[in-house]
Amino acid sequence: MNASKDCLFVFEDEFFNNFYPISSSRPVSHILAGAKTNLERIKHHFSEFSIFTLCRPQLSNIFNGLNKQSFEELKNANFEKVLLINGNAVFRYTDSRFINELKKSDDFIAYINDEILIAAILPMKAFWELNEDILCLYYDGKQKKIIEESKQTYHVDILSFSNIWEPLLNNPMLIESDFNEYYNIKGSHKYFADSYVYKRSKIFFGDNVCAEAASVLDAREGPIIIEKDVEVKPFTYIKGPAFIGNGCKLVGGKITGGCSIGSGCKIGGEIENTIIIANSNKSHEGFIGHAYIGEWVNLGALTTNSNLANNYSEISVKQNGIITKTGNIKIGCFIGDHTKTGIGITLNTGAVIGFSCNLFGGTLILEKEVPSFAWGNDFIRRTVNLKKAMQTAEIVLTRRNYKLKENHRNLFEHIYIESEELRKNWAAKNSKYIRK
């Protein structure tokens, strides 16, 4: 712990299920949008604070969240005040006035946006009186308690995500914003290997990037951020705004429309306005558009999703059995961590695919929601064996020099149990889709 006199907690609120299936296996503050997660932005703007995360218990050991014991140990830290910041909030350099207000004020103040707690300043006395509520702000009604107890309440106009498709819709803008804040460094735009480049002043190259001949970097409509150790193979076209994370391999195809590709991914074919968190594989032909894809996902050859209905109607999304209208006509798919698709799988507009699914059979998945640990397709429906799912995950992680730890195994078990009812309902619909 550093010697800061002030403490900051980045918390999850009770609406984390709005980010399903990505939030099944990570706190909302760890969801990638633009070139950063919200937690990374908060750490940048509040670097002088001691920063801790508060999240659901099954995620705490994986993402260094505080538990009850470590929370109690803070009593000996002699902090003067505490900040609470919602992990849904996107802090940018354009929010500098609000950031400074949070740093300087010592009053008990709650800042809200559409009745959602965005941030709060708590003197230590108020903090310890409310510590049990603060420790579980992911429960319904807990953030409301903080708002009610505060001495002053103000509305704040700051970007805050309320569902999983909003990072996608804001992604082109956030890549531009992150480029200006973190990557627009003097002298960083000089080296481009053998790529053909449009508007080099809007391209950032990290160390040890290999961009081969017959690849094209086009930053005329937005910046391109390429972090270190990235390989760009021939016949790869990247149109900005775009973010490519550390150690990615781009093996040909088109990346357009505001894509963010997290570290360690292997990407080919065509992707548009898509976010992939990290360590996922989409190296073959096939179109993925307006999609949010988790970590350790493998998309087989020709896996393709629809991102626009034939009648141009508003897209609805089904999460945990609940249907929500998105207010948009271009929405693709959402795929949870560790899910695999076989060759030729096609996904319906707005499809939601859970954690550790195995879909195959070269067919269209008509269902709007496929629950976690689902095996098969619309015509053959079974449950992925939990033990085998963890064995597969262990093989996949080992190939990338990672280890499947005990806390990850516990998370697999938790999600398996939590998704059991949805999975039973999904499997029971078998006969509905069997062709006569």
C-alpha positions as CSV (number, residue, x, y, z in Angstrom):
1,M,0.0,0.0,0.0
2,N,1.4,3.4,-0.9
3,A,1.6,6.4,1.5
4,S,-1.4,8.2,0.1
5,K,-3.6,10.1,2.6
6,D,-6.7,9.3,0.5
7,C,-8.3,6.1,-0.6
8,L,-10.3,5.2,-3.7
9,F,-12.7,2.3,-4.2
10,V,-13.7,1.3,-7.7
11,F,-17.0,-0.6,-7.2
12,E,-19.5,-2.6,-9.2
13,D,-23.1,-1.6,-8.8
14,E,-26.2,-3.9,-9.0
15,F,-26.6,-3.6,-12.8
16,F,-23.5,-5.8,-13.6
17,N,-25.9,-8.3,-15.3
18,N,-26.5,-5.7,-18.0
19,F,-23.0,-6.5,-19.3
20,Y,-23.6,-10.3,-19.5
21,P,-22.0,-12.5,-20.8
22,I,-18.8,-10.5,-20.6
23,S,-19.4,-9.6,-16.9
24,S,-19.8,-13.3,-15.9
25,S,-16.1,-13.6,-15.6
26,R,-14.8,-10.0,-14.9
27,P,-15.9,-6.9,-13.0
28,V,-17.4,-4.2,-15.2
29,S,-14.5,-1.9,-14.6
30,H,-12.3,-4.4,-16.5
31,I,-14.3,-4.3,-19.7
32,L,-12.3,-2.9,-22.6
33,A,-13.5,0.1,-24.5
34,G,-11.3,2.2,-26.7
35,A,-7.7,1.4,-25.8
36,K,-8.3,1.1,-22.1
37,T,-10.5,-0.3,-19.4
38,N,-12.4,2.0,-17.1
39,L,-10.1,0.9,-14.2
40,E,-7.0,1.8,-16.2
41,R,-8.4,5.3,-16.8
42,I,-9.3,5.8,-13.2
43,K,-5.8,4.7,-12.1
44,H,-4.3,7.2,-14.6
45,H,-6.4,10.1,-13.3
46,F,-6.2,9.3,-9.6
47,S,-2.6,8.0,-9.4
48,E,-2.0,9.8,-6.1
49,F,-4.7,7.7,-4.4
50,S,-4.5,4.2,-2.9
51,I,-6.8,2.4,-5.3
52,F,-8.8,-0.8,-4.5
53,T,-11.6,-2.7,-6.3
54,L,-14.8,-3.9,-4.9
55,C,-16.5,-6.7,-6.9
56,R,-18.5,-9.9,-6.6
57,P,-16.8,-12.5,-4.3
58,Q,-16.3,-15.1,-7.1
59,L,-14.2,-12.5,-9.0
60,S,-12.4,-10.9,-6.0
61,N,-9.4,-13.4,-5.9
62,I,-8.8,-13.1,-9.7
63,F,-9.0,-9.4,-10.0
64,N,-7.4,-8.3,-6.7
65,G,-10.7,-7.2,-5.2
66,L,-11.0,-6.5,-1.5
67,N,-12.7,-9.1,0.7
68,K,-14.1,-8.5,4.2
69,Q,-10.8,-9.3,5.9
70,S,-8.7,-7.1,3.8
71,F,-11.4,-4.4,4.0
72,E,-11.1,-4.4,7.8
73,E,-7.3,-4.1,7.6
74,L,-7.8,-0.6,6.1
75,K,-8.8,0.7,9.5
76,N,-5.1,1.0,10.3
77,A,-4.2,2.9,7.2
78,N,-5.2,6.4,8.6
79,F,-6.8,7.6,5.4
80,E,-8.4,11.1,5.6
81,K,-11.2,10.5,3.1
82,V,-12.5,7.9,0.7
83,L,-13.7,8.2,-2.9
84,L,-16.2,5.7,-4.4
85,I,-16.2,5.5,-8.2
86,N,-18.5,3.4,-10.2
87,G,-16.7,1.0,-12.5
88,N,-19.2,1.9,-15.3
89,A,-17.8,5.5,-15.4
90,V,-15.4,6.5,-18.2
91,F,-13.0,9.2,-16.9
92,R,-11.3,11.2,-19.7
93,Y,-9.2,14.3,-19.9
94,T,-12.4,16.2,-20.8
95,D,-13.6,15.5,-17.3
96,S,-10.7,17.3,-15.6
97,R,-13.0,19.7,-13.7
98,F,-15.0,16.9,-12.2
99,I,-11.8,14.9,-11.4
100,N,-10.3,17.9,-9.6
101,E,-13.5,18.4,-7.6
102,L,-13.4,14.8,-6.4
103,K,-9.8,15.2,-5.3
104,K,-10.1,18.5,-3.5
105,S,-13.5,18.3,-1.7
106,D,-13.8,16.8,1.8
107,D,-17.6,17.0,2.2
108,F,-19.9,14.0,2.1
109,I,-21.1,14.4,-1.5
110,A,-22.8,11.9,-3.9
111,Y,-22.7,12.5,-7.7
112,I,-25.4,10.8,-9.7
113,N,-26.4,10.4,-13.4
114,D,-30.0,9.1,-14.1
115,E,-30.3,8.1,-10.4
116,I,-27.1,5.9,-10.7
117,L,-24.3,6.6,-8.2
118,I,-21.3,7.7,-10.3
119,A,-19.0,8.8,-7.5
120,A,-19.1,9.8,-3.8
121,I,-16.8,11.6,-1.4
122,L,-16.9,10.2,2.1
123,P,-15.2,11.5,5.3
124,M,-13.8,8.6,7.2
125,K,-16.5,8.7,9.9
126,A,-19.2,8.3,7.3
127,F,-17.2,5.7,5.5
128,W,-16.9,3.4,8.5
129,E,-20.6,3.9,9.4
130,L,-21.5,2.7,5.9
131,N,-18.7,0.1,5.4
132,E,-21.0,-2.9,5.3
133,D,-23.1,-1.3,2.5
134,I,-20.0,-0.2,0.6
135,L,-18.4,-3.7,0.7
136,C,-21.4,-5.1,-1.3
137,L,-22.5,-2.3,-3.6
138,Y,-23.2,-4.9,-6.2
139,Y,-26.4,-5.8,-4.2
140,D,-29.7,-4.1,-5.1
141,G,-30.3,-0.9,-3.2
142,K,-26.9,-0.4,-1.7
143,Q,-25.8,2.5,-3.9
144,K,-29.2,4.1,-3.1
145,K,-28.2,4.0,0.6
146,I,-25.0,6.0,-0.1
147,I,-27.0,8.6,-2.0
148,E,-29.6,8.9,0.8
149,E,-27.0,9.3,3.5
150,S,-24.9,11.9,1.6
151,K,-25.2,15.5,2.8
152,Q,-25.2,16.8,-0.8
153,T,-26.2,15.3,-4.1
154,Y,-25.2,16.6,-7.5
155,H,-25.9,15.5,-11.1
156,V,-22.8,15.0,-13.1
157,D,-22.6,14.7,-16.9
158,I,-20.0,12.0,-17.5
159,L,-20.0,9.1,-19.9
160,S,-21.1,6.0,-18.1
161,F,-22.0,2.6,-19.6
162,S,-25.3,1.0,-18.7
163,N,-25.2,-2.1,-20.9
164,I,-22.9,-4.2,-22.9
165,W,-23.6,-2.7,-26.4
166,E,-22.7,0.9,-25.2
167,P,-19.0,0.3,-25.3
168,L,-19.4,-0.8,-28.9
169,L,-21.4,2.3,-29.8
170,N,-18.8,4.6,-28.2
171,N,-15.7,2.7,-29.3
172,P,-14.7,4.8,-32.3
173,M,-15.0,8.0,-30.2
174,L,-13.1,6.4,-27.2
175,I,-10.2,5.2,-29.5
176,E,-9.9,8.8,-30.7
177,S,-10.0,10.1,-27.1
178,D,-7.5,7.6,-25.8
179,F,-5.1,8.4,-28.7
180,N,-5.2,12.1,-27.8
181,E,-4.7,11.4,-24.1
182,Y,-2.2,8.5,-24.0
183,Y,-0.6,7.9,-27.4
184,N,-0.2,11.2,-29.2
185,I,3.4,11.5,-28.2
186,K,6.0,13.6,-30.1
187,G,8.2,11.4,-32.1
188,S,6.1,8.2,-31.8
189,H,4.8,8.3,-35.4
190,K,8.1,7.8,-37.3
191,Y,8.6,4.1,-38.0
192,F,6.1,2.1,-40.0
193,A,8.2,-0.8,-41.3
194,D,7.0,-1.8,-44.8
195,S,3.3,-0.9,-44.5
196,Y,1.6,1.6,-46.8
197,V,0.5,4.4,-44.6
198,Y,-2.2,7.1,-44.8
199,K,-1.8,10.0,-42.4
200,R,1.1,8.9,-40.3
201,S,0.7,11.7,-37.8
202,K,-2.4,9.8,-36.5
203,I,-0.7,6.4,-36.0
204,F,1.1,5.2,-32.9
205,F,3.6,2.4,-33.2
206,G,4.9,0.6,-30.1
207,D,8.2,-1.1,-29.8
208,N,9.1,-4.2,-31.8
209,V,6.2,-3.9,-34.3
210,C,6.6,-5.8,-37.6
211,A,4.3,-4.5,-40.3
212,E,5.1,-6.3,-43.6
213,A,4.8,-5.2,-47.2
214,A,1.3,-5.2,-48.7
215,S,-0.3,-4.2,-45.4
216,V,-2.1,-0.9,-45.3
217,L,-2.7,1.5,-42.3
218,D,-5.3,4.1,-43.1
219,A,-5.8,6.8,-40.4
220,R,-7.6,9.3,-42.5
221,E,-10.9,8.8,-40.6
222,G,-9.4,8.2,-37.2
223,P,-6.2,7.2,-35.3
224,I,-4.6,3.8,-35.3
225,I,-2.9,2.6,-32.1
226,I,-0.6,-0.4,-32.4
227,E,1.1,-1.4,-29.2
228,K,4.4,-3.4,-28.8
229,D,5.3,-6.8,-30.3
230,V,2.5,-6.7,-32.9
231,E,2.9,-8.6,-36.2
232,V,1.0,-7.2,-39.2
233,K,1.1,-9.7,-42.1
234,P,0.7,-8.9,-45.8
235,F,-2.8,-8.2,-47.1
236,T,-4.0,-6.7,-43.7
237,Y,-6.0,-3.5,-44.0
238,I,-6.5,-1.5,-40.8
239,K,-8.8,1.5,-41.0
240,G,-8.9,3.9,-38.1
241,P,-10.1,4.5,-35.5
242,A,-8.5,1.2,-34.4
243,F,-6.6,-0.2,-31.4
244,I,-4.4,-3.2,-31.6
245,G,-3.0,-4.5,-28.2
246,N,0.3,-5.9,-27.2
247,G,1.5,-9.1,-29.0
248,C,-1.4,-9.4,-31.5
249,K,-0.9,-11.2,-34.8
250,L,-2.9,-9.8,-37.7
251,V,-2.8,-12.4,-40.5
252,G,-4.7,-10.7,-43.3
253,G,-8.1,-9.3,-43.9
254,K,-10.0,-6.1,-42.9
255,I,-10.2,-4.3,-39.5
256,T,-12.6,-1.4,-39.9
257,G,-15.3,0.7,-38.3
258,G,-13.7,1.3,-34.8
259,C,-12.3,-2.0,-33.6
260,S,-10.4,-2.7,-30.4
261,I,-8.3,-5.8,-30.3
262,G,-6.9,-6.6,-26.8
263,S,-3.5,-8.2,-26.2
264,G,-2.5,-11.6,-27.5
265,C,-5.2,-12.0,-30.2
266,K,-4.8,-13.6,-33.6
267,I,-7.1,-11.9,-36.2
268,G,-7.9,-12.5,-39.8
269,G,-10.9,-12.3,-42.1
270,E,-13.2,-9.2,-41.6
271,I,-14.1,-7.5,-38.4
272,E,-16.0,-4.2,-38.0
273,N,-16.8,-2.1,-35.0
274,T,-15.9,-5.0,-32.7
275,I,-14.2,-5.3,-29.3
276,I,-12.2,-8.4,-28.4
277,I,-10.9,-8.3,-24.8
278,A,-7.7,-10.5,-25.1
279,N,-6.1,-13.8,-26.1
280,S,-8.8,-14.8,-28.5
281,N,-8.5,-16.3,-32.0
282,K,-10.3,-15.3,-35.1
283,S,-7.7,-16.0,-37.7
284,H,-9.8,-17.4,-40.5
285,E,-12.2,-16.0,-43.0
286,G,-15.6,-14.9,-41.8
287,F,-17.3,-11.6,-40.8
288,I,-17.7,-10.4,-37.2
289,G,-19.4,-7.0,-36.9
290,H,-20.7,-4.8,-34.0
291,A,-19.7,-7.6,-31.6
292,Y,-18.2,-7.8,-28.1
293,I,-16.1,-10.9,-27.6
294,G,-14.4,-12.0,-24.4
295,E,-11.1,-13.7,-23.6
296,W,-9.8,-17.1,-24.7
297,V,-12.5,-17.4,-27.4
298,N,-11.9,-19.4,-30.6
299,L,-13.9,-18.7,-33.7
300,G,-13.7,-21.5,-36.3
301,A,-13.2,-20.9,-40.0
302,L,-16.1,-18.9,-41.6
303,T,-17.8,-18.2,-38.3
304,T,-20.0,-15.2,-39.1
305,N,-22.5,-13.0,-37.4
306,S,-25.4,-10.8,-38.6
307,N,-25.3,-7.2,-37.4
308,L,-28.3,-5.9,-39.3
309,A,-31.8,-7.3,-39.7
310,N,-33.1,-7.7,-43.2
311,N,-36.0,-5.3,-42.4
312,Y,-33.6,-2.8,-40.7
313,S,-35.6,-3.1,-37.5
314,E,-34.4,-2.3,-34.0
315,I,-32.3,-5.1,-32.5
316,S,-33.3,-6.8,-29.2
317,V,-30.9,-8.6,-26.9
318,K,-31.7,-11.5,-24.5
319,Q,-29.6,-11.7,-21.4
320,N,-30.3,-14.2,-18.7
321,G,-33.7,-14.7,-20.2
322,I,-34.6,-11.0,-20.2
323,I,-35.2,-9.3,-23.5
324,T,-34.1,-5.7,-23.9
325,K,-34.4,-3.4,-26.9
326,T,-31.1,-1.8,-27.8
327,G,-32.5,1.3,-29.6
328,N,-30.1,0.5,-32.5
329,I,-30.4,-1.3,-35.8
330,K,-26.8,-2.4,-36.0
331,I,-26.0,-4.8,-33.2
332,G,-24.0,-8.0,-33.7
333,C,-23.2,-10.7,-31.1
334,F,-21.9,-11.0,-27.6
335,I,-19.7,-14.0,-26.7
336,G,-18.4,-14.9,-23.3
337,D,-14.9,-16.1,-22.3
338,H,-13.7,-19.6,-23.3
339,T,-16.4,-20.2,-25.9
340,K,-15.6,-22.0,-29.1
341,T,-17.4,-22.1,-32.4
342,G,-16.8,-24.8,-35.1
343,I,-16.4,-24.2,-38.8
344,G,-19.3,-22.5,-40.6
345,I,-21.3,-21.4,-37.5
346,T,-23.4,-18.3,-38.2
347,L,-25.0,-16.2,-35.4
348,N,-28.3,-14.4,-35.5
349,T,-28.5,-10.6,-35.0
350,G,-28.1,-9.7,-31.4
351,A,-27.1,-13.2,-30.3
352,V,-25.8,-13.7,-26.8
353,I,-23.5,-16.7,-26.2
354,G,-22.5,-17.5,-22.7
355,F,-19.3,-18.6,-21.0
356,S,-17.5,-21.8,-22.1
357,C,-19.9,-22.8,-24.8
358,N,-19.1,-25.3,-27.6
359,L,-21.1,-24.6,-30.8
360,F,-20.6,-26.6,-33.9
361,G,-22.3,-28.2,-36.9
362,G,-22.0,-25.5,-39.6
363,T,-25.4,-24.1,-39.0
364,L,-27.3,-20.9,-38.1
365,I,-27.9,-20.4,-34.4
366,L,-31.4,-19.0,-34.3
367,E,-31.7,-18.7,-30.6
368,K,-31.2,-15.2,-29.3
369,E,-29.4,-16.5,-26.1
370,V,-27.3,-19.6,-25.7
371,P,-26.5,-20.2,-22.0
372,S,-23.1,-20.8,-20.5
373,F,-21.7,-24.4,-20.9
374,A,-24.0,-25.1,-23.8
375,W,-22.8,-27.8,-26.2
376,G,-24.1,-28.3,-29.8
377,N,-26.5,-26.1,-31.8
378,D,-30.2,-25.5,-32.2
379,F,-30.8,-29.1,-33.2
380,I,-28.5,-30.9,-30.9
381,R,-28.5,-29.6,-27.3
382,R,-26.4,-30.9,-24.5
383,T,-24.3,-29.6,-21.6
384,V,-20.6,-29.1,-21.7
385,N,-18.9,-31.4,-19.2
386,L,-17.5,-29.1,-16.5
387,K,-14.4,-31.1,-15.9
388,K,-13.6,-31.4,-19.6
389,A,-14.3,-27.6,-20.0
390,M,-11.6,-26.9,-17.5
391,Q,-9.2,-29.4,-19.1
392,T,-9.7,-27.6,-22.4
393,A,-9.1,-24.2,-20.8
394,E,-5.9,-25.5,-19.2
395,I,-4.6,-26.7,-22.6
396,V,-5.5,-23.3,-24.2
397,L,-3.8,-21.3,-21.5
398,T,-0.7,-23.5,-21.4
399,R,-0.2,-22.9,-25.1
400,R,0.1,-19.2,-24.3
401,N,2.3,-19.7,-21.2
402,Y,-0.5,-19.0,-18.8
403,K,-1.7,-21.2,-16.0
404,L,-5.3,-22.1,-15.0
405,K,-5.2,-21.4,-11.3
406,E,-7.5,-22.7,-8.5
407,N,-9.4,-19.4,-8.3
408,H,-10.2,-19.7,-12.1
409,R,-11.5,-23.3,-11.5
410,N,-13.7,-22.0,-8.8
411,L,-15.1,-19.4,-11.2
412,F,-15.8,-22.1,-13.7
413,E,-17.8,-24.0,-11.1
414,H,-19.6,-20.9,-9.9
415,I,-20.8,-20.0,-13.5
416,Y,-21.7,-23.6,-14.2
417,I,-24.0,-23.7,-11.1
418,E,-25.3,-20.2,-11.7
419,S,-26.3,-20.9,-15.3
420,E,-27.9,-24.4,-14.6
421,E,-31.6,-23.3,-14.9
422,L,-31.0,-21.4,-18.1
423,R,-29.2,-24.3,-19.6
424,K,-31.9,-26.8,-18.7
425,N,-34.5,-24.5,-20.4
426,W,-32.3,-24.2,-23.5
427,A,-31.8,-28.0,-23.7
428,A,-35.5,-28.6,-23.3
429,K,-36.3,-26.8,-26.5
430,N,-34.5,-29.5,-28.5
431,S,-37.6,-30.8,-30.3
432,K,-38.7,-27.4,-31.4
433,Y,-35.9,-27.1,-33.9
434,I,-35.5,-30.7,-35.1
435,R,-36.4,-30.8,-38.8
436,K,-39.1,-33.3,-39.7
